[in-house]
Amino acid sequence: MPSSSEIKAKLSSDRFNPSIIPDLESFLIDQASNKTDYDFEANRTLVKFYQFFPSKANAEYQLLAATLALIYGHELDVGAILCLIPESVKSASNAAFASLVAAVENRDACLFANLFDALDGMENSDVTSVASFVKSSKAKNAIRASVLETLSLAYKTASTAAVLKHVHLSSEADLKALNSTVIENVDSATVTFCDNADNTKRVKNSQDGAAANLNQLDYATIGSLFGRNMVAAE
């Protein structure tokens, strides 16, 4: 399997040579198997090759590249991948792509509980590589970490119950086990986020008020912060 350094070398010297498609595909699978780090540039190049050489296209890998972008990428990564995938491919794999699109839309709307519902649907996909990746604890925790980071930008304190709902966990202990760098303290009632330049400007310290707002975050309020929170994708 090609290493990250080998892929970077190929992208530098053979970016427009379709002979590197097999190496990019192997590298994509390694990313989904957590054998190497996420690489947006490599994955986008692969999907671009598929766009220009349709006979070599692999719908499973197109979906996998987009899913990796959602889980690990900057907020714009998944859109940059999806726009390169023909509508005919998305329609042919409608169930799998529909779940992915639902996940992206819910992430962008800050409807985090619904985001996890959509990801749960992807776990049942007949696209094996995608289902296995989404089921992995690393992928789930990457999404949780980025959701927590987004919440920390908008809130200093919030109801523990509400936070648990929006990171798809069931207990205070589960939340503590994430060892989030943006959480200062967790108890049975309240999650206290670490101070940052954004949450300290907001008067959102009422526990009940935060819980109510967390049921559906106001994207207009925190949308401008969204691009700064990417451990994965929001």
CYANA upper distance limits for C-alpha pairs under 8 A (distance plus 0.5 A):
  1 MET  CA     23 ASP  CA      7.92
  1 MET  CA     26 SER  CA      6.85
  1 MET  CA     27 PHE  CA      7.51
  2 PRO  CA      6 GLU  CA      6.40
  2 PRO  CA      7 ILE  CA      6.94
  2 PRO  CA     23 ASP  CA      6.82
  2 PRO  CA     26 SER  CA      7.78
  2 PRO  CA     27 PHE  CA      6.88
  3 SER  CA      7 ILE  CA      6.75
  3 SER  CA     27 PHE  CA      8.06
  4 SER  CA      8 LYS  CA      6.74
  4 SER  CA     27 PHE  CA      8.36
  4 SER  CA     36 THR  CA      7.82
  5 SER  CA      9 ALA  CA      6.71
  6 GLU  CA     10 LYS  CA      6.75
  7 ILE  CA     11 LEU  CA      6.63
  7 ILE  CA     23 ASP  CA      8.08
  7 ILE  CA     24 LEU  CA      7.81
  7 ILE  CA     27 PHE  CA      8.33
  7 ILE  CA     42 ALA  CA      7.85
  8 LYS  CA     12 SER  CA      6.69
  8 LYS  CA     42 ALA  CA      8.33
  9 ALA  CA     13 SER  CA      6.71
 10 LYS  CA     14 ASP  CA      5.65
 10 LYS  CA     15 ARG  CA      7.03
 10 LYS  CA     20 ILE  CA      7.84
 11 LEU  CA     15 ARG  CA      4.95
 11 LEU  CA     42 ALA  CA      7.88
 14 ASP  CA     20 ILE  CA      7.84
 15 ARG  CA     45 THR  CA      8.01
 18 PRO  CA     49 PHE  CA      7.10
 20 ILE  CA     24 LEU  CA      6.80
 21 ILE  CA     25 GLU  CA      6.62
 21 ILE  CA     46 LEU  CA      6.85
 21 ILE  CA     49 PHE  CA      7.88
 22 PRO  CA     26 SER  CA      6.71
 23 ASP  CA     27 PHE  CA      6.60
 24 LEU  CA     28 LEU  CA      6.58
 24 LEU  CA     42 ALA  CA      7.10
 24 LEU  CA     43 ASN  CA      7.64
 24 LEU  CA     46 LEU  CA      6.59
 25 GLU  CA     29 ILE  CA      6.88
 25 GLU  CA     46 LEU  CA      7.75
 25 GLU  CA     61 TYR  CA      7.79
 26 SER  CA     30 ASP  CA      6.79
 27 PHE  CA     31 GLN  CA      6.84
 27 PHE  CA     36 THR  CA      8.48
 28 LEU  CA     32 ALA  CA      6.96
 28 LEU  CA     43 ASN  CA      7.13
 28 LEU  CA     61 TYR  CA      8.19
 28 LEU  CA     64 LEU  CA      8.44
 28 LEU  CA     65 ALA  CA      7.58
 29 ILE  CA     33 SER  CA      6.60
 29 ILE  CA    129 SER  CA      8.32
 30 ASP  CA     34 ASN  CA      6.62
 30 ASP  CA     35 LYS  CA      5.51
 30 ASP  CA     36 THR  CA      6.34
 31 GLN  CA     35 LYS  CA      6.32
 31 GLN  CA     36 THR  CA      5.58
 31 GLN  CA     37 ASP  CA      6.31
 31 GLN  CA     38 TYR  CA      6.09
 31 GLN  CA     39 ASP  CA      8.33
 32 ALA  CA     64 LEU  CA      8.25
 32 ALA  CA     68 LEU  CA      7.55
 32 ALA  CA    129 SER  CA      7.97
 32 ALA  CA    130 VAL  CA      8.39
 32 ALA  CA    133 PHE  CA      6.06
 33 SER  CA    133 PHE  CA      7.24
 34 ASN  CA    138 LYS  CA      8.50
 38 TYR  CA     68 LEU  CA      7.84
 38 TYR  CA     72 TYR  CA      7.23
 38 TYR  CA     73 GLY  CA      8.25
 39 ASP  CA     43 ASN  CA      6.87
 40 PHE  CA     44 ARG  CA      6.45
 40 PHE  CA     69 ALA  CA      7.46
 40 PHE  CA     73 GLY  CA      7.66
 40 PHE  CA     77 ASP  CA      7.64
 41 GLU  CA     45 THR  CA      6.60
 42 ALA  CA     46 LEU  CA      6.84
 43 ASN  CA     47 VAL  CA      6.84
 43 ASN  CA     65 ALA  CA      6.44
 44 ARG  CA     48 LYS  CA      6.57
 44 ARG  CA     65 ALA  CA      8.22
 44 ARG  CA     80 ALA  CA      8.25
 44 ARG  CA     81 ILE  CA      6.57
 45 THR  CA     49 PHE  CA      6.73
 46 LEU  CA     50 TYR  CA      6.96
 47 VAL  CA     51 GLN  CA      6.81
 47 VAL  CA     57 ALA  CA      8.48
 47 VAL  CA     62 GLN  CA      6.74
 47 VAL  CA     65 ALA  CA      8.26
 47 VAL  CA     81 ILE  CA      7.61
 47 VAL  CA     84 LEU  CA      7.11
 47 VAL  CA     85 ILE  CA      7.75
 48 LYS  CA     52 PHE  CA      6.88
 48 LYS  CA     84 LEU  CA      6.98
 49 PHE  CA     53 PHE  CA      6.29
 49 PHE  CA     57 ALA  CA      8.31
 50 TYR  CA     54 PRO  CA      5.77
 50 TYR  CA     55 SER  CA      8.22
 50 TYR  CA     56 LYS  CA      6.55
 50 TYR  CA     57 ALA  CA      4.96
 50 TYR  CA     58 ASN  CA      7.89
 51 GLN  CA     57 ALA  CA      7.89
 51 GLN  CA     84 LEU  CA      7.06
 51 GLN  CA     85 ILE  CA      7.48
 51 GLN  CA     86 PRO  CA      8.14
 53 PHE  CA     57 ALA  CA      7.29
 58 ASN  CA     62 GLN  CA      6.85
 59 ALA  CA     63 LEU  CA      6.77
 59 ALA  CA     89 VAL  CA      7.01
 59 ALA  CA     93 SER  CA      8.29
 60 GLU  CA     64 LEU  CA      6.62
 60 GLU  CA    127 VAL  CA      6.98
 60 GLU  CA    129 SER  CA      8.25
 60 GLU  CA    130 VAL  CA      8.39
 61 TYR  CA     65 ALA  CA      6.46
 62 GLN  CA     66 ALA  CA      6.91
 62 GLN  CA     85 ILE  CA      7.49
 63 LEU  CA     67 THR  CA      6.65
 63 LEU  CA     96 ALA  CA      8.34
 63 LEU  CA     97 PHE  CA      7.45
 63 LEU  CA    130 VAL  CA      7.94
 64 LEU  CA     68 LEU  CA      6.64
 64 LEU  CA    129 SER  CA      7.62
 64 LEU  CA    130 VAL  CA      6.07
 65 ALA  CA     69 ALA  CA      6.81
 65 ALA  CA     81 ILE  CA      7.70
 66 ALA  CA     70 LEU  CA      6.84
 66 ALA  CA     78 VAL  CA      5.86
 66 ALA  CA     81 ILE  CA      6.16
 66 ALA  CA     82 LEU  CA      6.79
 67 THR  CA     71 ILE  CA      6.77
 67 THR  CA     78 VAL  CA      7.85
 67 THR  CA    100 LEU  CA      7.47
 67 THR  CA    130 VAL  CA      7.79
 68 LEU  CA     72 TYR  CA      6.28
 68 LEU  CA     73 GLY  CA      7.52
 69 ALA  CA     73 GLY  CA      4.96
 69 ALA  CA     74 HIS  CA      7.84
 69 ALA  CA     77 ASP  CA      5.90
 69 ALA  CA     78 VAL  CA      5.26
 69 ALA  CA     81 ILE  CA      8.12
 69 ALA  CA    232 ALA  CA      8.31
 69 ALA  CA    233 ALA  CA      8.10
 70 LEU  CA     74 HIS  CA      8.37
 70 LEU  CA     75 GLU  CA      7.89
 70 LEU  CA     77 ASP  CA      7.63
 70 LEU  CA     78 VAL  CA      5.79
 70 LEU  CA    104 VAL  CA      7.51
 70 LEU  CA    232 ALA  CA      7.32
 70 LEU  CA    233 ALA  CA      5.93
 71 ILE  CA    139 ALA  CA      6.83
 71 ILE  CA    142 ALA  CA      7.16
 71 ILE  CA    143 ILE  CA      6.44
 71 ILE  CA    232 ALA  CA      5.31
 71 ILE  CA    233 ALA  CA      5.90
 72 TYR  CA    139 ALA  CA      8.23
 72 TYR  CA    142 ALA  CA      7.32
 72 TYR  CA    143 ILE  CA      8.19
 72 TYR  CA    230 MET  CA      8.22
 72 TYR  CA    231 VAL  CA      6.86
 72 TYR  CA    232 ALA  CA      3.97
 72 TYR  CA    233 ALA  CA      6.34
 73 GLY  CA     77 ASP  CA      6.09
 73 GLY  CA     78 VAL  CA      7.70
 73 GLY  CA    230 MET  CA      7.38
 73 GLY  CA    231 VAL  CA      7.80
 73 GLY  CA    232 ALA  CA      5.48
 73 GLY  CA    233 ALA  CA      6.04
 74 HIS  CA     78 VAL  CA      8.42
 74 HIS  CA    227 GLY  CA      7.59
 74 HIS  CA    230 MET  CA      5.92
 74 HIS  CA    231 VAL  CA      8.14
 74 HIS  CA    232 ALA  CA      7.01
 74 HIS  CA    233 ALA  CA      6.23
 74 HIS  CA    234 GLU  CA      8.49
 75 GLU  CA    226 PHE  CA      8.08
 75 GLU  CA    227 GLY  CA      6.59
 75 GLU  CA    230 MET  CA      7.26
 75 GLU  CA    232 ALA  CA      8.50
 75 GLU  CA    233 ALA  CA      5.83
 75 GLU  CA    234 GLU  CA      7.14
 76 LEU  CA     80 ALA  CA      6.82
 77 ASP  CA     81 ILE  CA      6.89
 78 VAL  CA     82 LEU  CA      6.57
 78 VAL  CA    104 VAL  CA      8.45
 79 GLY  CA     83 CYS  CA      6.54
 80 ALA  CA     84 LEU  CA      7.50
 81 ILE  CA     85 ILE  CA      7.49
 85 ILE  CA     89 VAL  CA      7.31
 85 ILE  CA     90 LYS  CA      7.75
 86 PRO  CA     90 LYS  CA      7.14
 87 GLU  CA     91 SER  CA      6.54
 88 SER  CA     92 ALA  CA      6.64
 89 VAL  CA     93 SER  CA      6.82
 90 LYS  CA     94 ASN  CA      6.10
 90 LYS  CA     97 PHE  CA      6.33
 91 SER  CA     97 PHE  CA      8.37
 93 SER  CA     97 PHE  CA      6.61
 94 ASN  CA     98 ALA  CA      6.06
 95 ALA  CA     99 SER  CA      6.80
 95 ALA  CA    125 SER  CA      8.22
 96 ALA  CA    100 LEU  CA      6.96
 96 ALA  CA    122 MET  CA      6.99
 96 ALA  CA    125 SER  CA      6.48
 96 ALA  CA    126 ASP  CA      8.33
 96 ALA  CA    127 VAL  CA      7.94
 97 PHE  CA    101 VAL  CA      6.58
 98 ALA  CA    102 ALA  CA      6.59
 99 SER  CA    103 ALA  CA      6.70
 99 SER  CA    118 ALA  CA      6.06
 99 SER  CA    119 LEU  CA      7.63
 99 SER  CA    121 GLY  CA      6.84
 99 SER  CA    122 MET  CA      6.53
100 LEU  CA    104 VAL  CA      6.78
100 LEU  CA    118 ALA  CA      7.61
100 LEU  CA    119 LEU  CA      7.94
100 LEU  CA    122 MET  CA      7.69
101 VAL  CA    105 GLU  CA      6.61
102 ALA  CA    106 ASN  CA      6.60
102 ALA  CA    115 LEU  CA      7.87
102 ALA  CA    118 ALA  CA      6.59
103 ALA  CA    107 ARG  CA      6.60
103 ALA  CA    114 ASN  CA      7.96
103 ALA  CA    115 LEU  CA      5.29
103 ALA  CA    116 PHE  CA      7.89
103 ALA  CA    117 ASP  CA      8.48
103 ALA  CA    118 ALA  CA      5.58
103 ALA  CA    119 LEU  CA      6.86
104 VAL  CA    108 ASP  CA      6.64
104 VAL  CA    115 LEU  CA      7.91
105 GLU  CA    109 ALA  CA      6.66
106 ASN  CA    110 CYS  CA      6.53
106 ASN  CA    111 LEU  CA      5.46
106 ASN  CA    112 PHE  CA      6.98
106 ASN  CA    114 ASN  CA      6.54
106 ASN  CA    115 LEU  CA      5.59
107 ARG  CA    111 LEU  CA      6.49
107 ARG  CA    112 PHE  CA      6.54
107 ARG  CA    115 LEU  CA      6.27
107 ARG  CA    233 ALA  CA      8.34
107 ARG  CA    234 GLU  CA      7.13
108 ASP  CA    219 TYR  CA      8.45
108 ASP  CA    234 GLU  CA      8.49
109 ALA  CA    217 LEU  CA      8.34
109 ALA  CA    219 TYR  CA      6.48
110 CYS  CA    216 GLN  CA      7.64
110 CYS  CA    217 LEU  CA      6.26
110 CYS  CA    218 ASP  CA      7.99
110 CYS  CA    219 TYR  CA      6.69
111 LEU  CA    115 LEU  CA      6.78
111 LEU  CA    166 HIS  CA      8.46
111 LEU  CA    216 GLN  CA      6.48
111 LEU  CA    217 LEU  CA      7.30
112 PHE  CA    116 PHE  CA      6.95
112 PHE  CA    147 VAL  CA      7.80
112 PHE  CA    166 HIS  CA      5.65
112 PHE  CA    167 VAL  CA      7.54
113 ALA  CA    117 ASP  CA      6.97
113 ALA  CA    165 LYS  CA      6.74
113 ALA  CA    166 HIS  CA      5.21
113 ALA  CA    167 VAL  CA      7.42
113 ALA  CA    168 HIS  CA      7.17
114 ASN  CA    118 ALA  CA      6.75
115 LEU  CA    119 LEU  CA      6.83
116 PHE  CA    120 ASP  CA      6.58
116 PHE  CA    167 VAL  CA      8.20
116 PHE  CA    168 HIS  CA      7.12
117 ASP  CA    121 GLY  CA      6.97
118 ALA  CA    122 MET  CA      7.04
119 LEU  CA    123 GLU  CA      7.00
119 LEU  CA    134 VAL  CA      7.40
120 ASP  CA    124 ASN  CA      7.63
121 GLY  CA    125 SER  CA      7.41
122 MET  CA    130 VAL  CA      7.78
122 MET  CA    131 ALA  CA      6.35
122 MET  CA    134 VAL  CA      7.43
123 GLU  CA    130 VAL  CA      7.97
123 GLU  CA    131 ALA  CA      4.81
123 GLU  CA    132 SER  CA      7.47
123 GLU  CA    134 VAL  CA      6.41
123 GLU  CA    135 LYS  CA      6.37
124 ASN  CA    131 ALA  CA      6.69
125 SER  CA    130 VAL  CA      7.73
125 SER  CA    131 ALA  CA      6.04
126 ASP  CA    131 ALA  CA      7.81
127 VAL  CA    131 ALA  CA      6.71
128 THR  CA    132 SER  CA      6.54
129 SER  CA    133 PHE  CA      6.66
130 VAL  CA    134 VAL  CA      6.64
131 ALA  CA    135 LYS  CA      6.69
132 SER  CA    136 SER  CA      6.95
133 PHE  CA    139 ALA  CA      7.36
134 VAL  CA    139 ALA  CA      6.44
134 VAL  CA    140 LYS  CA      7.41
135 LYS  CA    139 ALA  CA      7.73
135 LYS  CA    140 LYS  CA      7.64
136 SER  CA    140 LYS  CA      6.94
137 SER  CA    141 ASN  CA      6.44
138 LYS  CA    142 ALA  CA      6.52
139 ALA  CA    143 ILE  CA      6.94
140 LYS  CA    144 ARG  CA      6.77
141 ASN  CA    145 ALA  CA      6.42
141 ASN  CA    178 LEU  CA      7.90
142 ALA  CA    146 SER  CA      6.84
142 ALA  CA    231 VAL  CA      6.91
142 ALA  CA    232 ALA  CA      6.05
143 ILE  CA    147 VAL  CA      6.65
143 ILE  CA    231 VAL  CA      8.08
143 ILE  CA    232 ALA  CA      6.24
143 ILE  CA    233 ALA  CA      6.93
143 ILE  CA    234 GLU  CA      7.43
144 ARG  CA    148 LEU  CA      6.62
144 ARG  CA    167 VAL  CA      5.80
144 ARG  CA    168 HIS  CA      8.45
145 ALA  CA    149 GLU  CA      6.72
145 ALA  CA    178 LEU  CA      8.36
145 ALA  CA    180 SER  CA      7.16
145 ALA  CA    231 VAL  CA      7.12
145 ALA  CA    232 ALA  CA      8.21
146 SER  CA    150 THR  CA      6.73
146 SER  CA    229 ASN  CA      6.48
146 SER  CA    230 MET  CA      6.13
146 SER  CA    231 VAL  CA      5.58
146 SER  CA    232 ALA  CA      6.26
146 SER  CA    233 ALA  CA      6.67
146 SER  CA    234 GLU  CA      5.25
147 VAL  CA    151 LEU  CA      6.74
147 VAL  CA    166 HIS  CA      8.27
147 VAL  CA    167 VAL  CA      7.36
147 VAL  CA    229 ASN  CA      8.48
147 VAL  CA    233 ALA  CA      8.43
147 VAL  CA    234 GLU  CA      5.74
148 LEU  CA    152 SER  CA      6.54
148 LEU  CA    167 VAL  CA      8.00
148 LEU  CA    180 SER  CA      8.34
148 LEU  CA    182 VAL  CA      7.63
149 GLU  CA    153 LEU  CA      7.00
149 GLU  CA    182 VAL  CA      6.69
149 GLU  CA    229 ASN  CA      6.07
149 GLU  CA    230 MET  CA      8.40
149 GLU  CA    234 GLU  CA      8.16
150 THR  CA    154 ALA  CA      7.39
150 THR  CA    222 ILE  CA      8.48
150 THR  CA    225 LEU  CA      7.98
150 THR  CA    226 PHE  CA      7.08
150 THR  CA    229 ASN  CA      6.09
150 THR  CA    234 GLU  CA      6.81
151 LEU  CA    155 TYR  CA      6.40
152 SER  CA    156 LYS  CA      6.87
152 SER  CA    182 VAL  CA      7.05
152 SER  CA    183 ILE  CA      8.26
152 SER  CA    193 PHE  CA      6.10
152 SER  CA    194 CYS  CA      7.73
152 SER  CA    196 ASN  CA      8.40
152 SER  CA    199 ASN  CA      7.09
153 LEU  CA    196 ASN  CA      7.52
153 LEU  CA    198 ASP  CA      5.85
153 LEU  CA    199 ASN  CA      5.59
153 LEU  CA    222 ILE  CA      8.05
153 LEU  CA    225 LEU  CA      7.52
154 ALA  CA    198 ASP  CA      7.12
154 ALA  CA    199 ASN  CA      5.65
154 ALA  CA    202 ARG  CA      7.68
154 ALA  CA    204 LYS  CA      8.42
154 ALA  CA    221 THR  CA      8.38
154 ALA  CA    222 ILE  CA      6.77
155 TYR  CA    193 PHE  CA      7.68
155 TYR  CA    199 ASN  CA      5.71
155 TYR  CA    202 ARG  CA      7.75
155 TYR  CA    204 LYS  CA      6.37
155 TYR  CA    205 ASN  CA      7.72
155 TYR  CA    210 ALA  CA      7.96
156 LYS  CA    192 THR  CA      6.44
156 LYS  CA    193 PHE  CA      5.63
156 LYS  CA    194 CYS  CA      7.58
156 LYS  CA    195 ASP  CA      7.40
156 LYS  CA    199 ASN  CA      5.87
156 LYS  CA    200 THR  CA      7.23
156 LYS  CA    202 ARG  CA      8.47
156 LYS  CA    204 LYS  CA      7.17
156 LYS  CA    205 ASN  CA      6.61
157 THR  CA    190 THR  CA      7.15
157 THR  CA    191 VAL  CA      6.09
157 THR  CA    192 THR  CA      4.99
157 THR  CA    193 PHE  CA      6.49
157 THR  CA    204 LYS  CA      7.67
157 THR  CA    205 ASN  CA      5.90
157 THR  CA    206 SER  CA      7.89
157 THR  CA    207 GLN  CA      7.10
157 THR  CA    210 ALA  CA      7.76
158 ALA  CA    162 ALA  CA      7.74
158 ALA  CA    163 VAL  CA      7.47
158 ALA  CA    190 THR  CA      6.19
158 ALA  CA    191 VAL  CA      5.82
158 ALA  CA    192 THR  CA      7.21
158 ALA  CA    205 ASN  CA      7.82
158 ALA  CA    206 SER  CA      8.10
158 ALA  CA    207 GLN  CA      5.84
158 ALA  CA    208 ASP  CA      8.36
158 ALA  CA    210 ALA  CA      5.58
158 ALA  CA    211 ALA  CA      6.53
159 SER  CA    163 VAL  CA      6.82
159 SER  CA    189 ALA  CA      6.44
159 SER  CA    190 THR  CA      5.20
159 SER  CA    191 VAL  CA      6.60
159 SER  CA    207 GLN  CA      6.02
159 SER  CA    208 ASP  CA      7.48
159 SER  CA    210 ALA  CA      7.03
159 SER  CA    211 ALA  CA      5.66
160 THR  CA    164 LEU  CA      6.56
160 THR  CA    172 GLU  CA      7.85
160 THR  CA    186 VAL  CA      7.84
160 THR  CA    187 ASP  CA      7.77
160 THR  CA    188 SER  CA      6.89
160 THR  CA    189 ALA  CA      5.82
160 THR  CA    190 THR  CA      5.20
160 THR  CA    191 VAL  CA      5.75
161 ALA  CA    165 LYS  CA      6.80
161 ALA  CA    189 ALA  CA      7.79
161 ALA  CA    211 ALA  CA      8.36
162 ALA  CA    166 HIS  CA      6.94
162 ALA  CA    211 ALA  CA      5.99
162 ALA  CA    214 LEU  CA      6.76
162 ALA  CA    215 ASN  CA      7.53
163 VAL  CA    167 VAL  CA      6.83
163 VAL  CA    191 VAL  CA      8.02
163 VAL  CA    214 LEU  CA      8.03
164 LEU  CA    168 HIS  CA      6.42
164 LEU  CA    169 LEU  CA      5.55
164 LEU  CA    170 SER  CA      6.69
164 LEU  CA    171 SER  CA      7.49
164 LEU  CA    172 GLU  CA      8.16
164 LEU  CA    175 LEU  CA      7.66
165 LYS  CA    169 LEU  CA      6.89
165 LYS  CA    170 SER  CA      8.03
166 HIS  CA    214 LEU  CA      8.42
169 LEU  CA    174 ASP  CA      6.90
169 LEU  CA    175 LEU  CA      7.42
170 SER  CA    174 ASP  CA      7.34
171 SER  CA    175 LEU  CA      7.06
172 GLU  CA    176 LYS  CA      6.76
172 GLU  CA    186 VAL  CA      7.58
172 GLU  CA    187 ASP  CA      7.35
172 GLU  CA    188 SER  CA      6.85
173 ALA  CA    177 ALA  CA      6.61
174 ASP  CA    178 LEU  CA      7.35
175 LEU  CA    179 ASN  CA      8.19
175 LEU  CA    186 VAL  CA      8.45
176 LYS  CA    180 SER  CA      8.00
176 LYS  CA    186 VAL  CA      7.47
179 ASN  CA    183 ILE  CA      8.47
182 VAL  CA    193 PHE  CA      6.26
182 VAL  CA    194 CYS  CA      5.83
183 ILE  CA    191 VAL  CA      7.70
183 ILE  CA    192 THR  CA      6.59
183 ILE  CA    193 PHE  CA      4.84
183 ILE  CA    194 CYS  CA      5.94
184 GLU  CA    191 VAL  CA      8.30
184 GLU  CA    192 THR  CA      5.99
184 GLU  CA    193 PHE  CA      5.58
184 GLU  CA    194 CYS  CA      5.42
185 ASN  CA    191 VAL  CA      6.47
185 ASN  CA    192 THR  CA      5.61
185 ASN  CA    193 PHE  CA      7.43
186 VAL  CA    190 THR  CA      6.56
186 VAL  CA    191 VAL  CA      5.11
186 VAL  CA    192 THR  CA      6.82
187 ASP  CA    191 VAL  CA      7.02
190 THR  CA    207 GLN  CA      7.59
195 ASP  CA    199 ASN  CA      7.06
195 ASP  CA    200 THR  CA      6.70
196 ASN  CA    200 THR  CA      6.66
197 ALA  CA    201 LYS  CA      7.35
198 ASP  CA    202 ARG  CA      7.51
204 LYS  CA    209 GLY  CA      7.74
204 LYS  CA    210 ALA  CA      6.85
205 ASN  CA    209 GLY  CA      8.31
205 ASN  CA    210 ALA  CA      7.59
206 SER  CA    210 ALA  CA      6.53
207 GLN  CA    211 ALA  CA      6.72
208 ASP  CA    212 ALA  CA      6.80
209 GLY  CA    213 ASN  CA      6.71
210 ALA  CA    214 LEU  CA      6.44
211 ALA  CA    215 ASN  CA      7.15
212 ALA  CA    216 GLN  CA      8.30
213 ASN  CA    217 LEU  CA      6.15
213 ASN  CA    218 ASP  CA      7.97
218 ASP  CA    222 ILE  CA      7.33
219 TYR  CA    223 GLY  CA      5.43
220 ALA  CA    224 SER  CA      8.15
222 ILE  CA    226 PHE  CA      6.95
225 LEU  CA    229 ASN  CA      7.73
226 PHE  CA    230 MET  CA      8.28
226 PHE  CA    234 GLU  CA      7.14
227 GLY  CA    234 GLU  CA      8.33
229 ASN  CA    233 ALA  CA      8.21
229 ASN  CA    234 GLU  CA      6.45
230 MET  CA    234 GLU  CA      5.86
